[in-house]
Structure formats: C-alpha cells, structure tokens
C-alpha cells in the first residue's frame, strides 16, 4: 500500500498515512494528496468544504454537487 505524507522544507513529514491504490482509483481525478482522502478511504471530490480543491484549480459544480476540473466547467 502506498504511503503518503506532506514533506516540509525542514525534512519533517506530517499527515503520513497509507492510501490504497483502490481508493486512489475511485477518485475521479486520481488525486494523490493525503488530505484529499477521508479516514474511510473515500475521496473528498463531493465535499464542498474541501477548499484545497480551489487551490488546485477545481471548481465546485452546484448541479452535480462535486468538484470538477476547469475544462469540465462550462463557465471556465
């Protein structure tokens, strides 16, 4: 099982955890960042409070209630 974490400039690692390949494959965007996954392994593509998605260039789509890539968004 792949192990992920956030590596900081001082070399320390935080939010270190295992994320199964199956969980990553279930994410519509195959995002490999630990904070994108809940403890149960599900991704947060349907979580409107997952504001990191904005930083990554995704847009919240109200009709589908999920984050979409800018190219999927008609307004982009």
Secondary structure, DSSP 8 states (H G I E B T S, - for coil): -EEEEEE-TTS-EEEEEEE-HHHHHHSTT----GGGB-TTS-BSTT-TT-THHHHTTEEEETTTTEEEEGGG-TT-
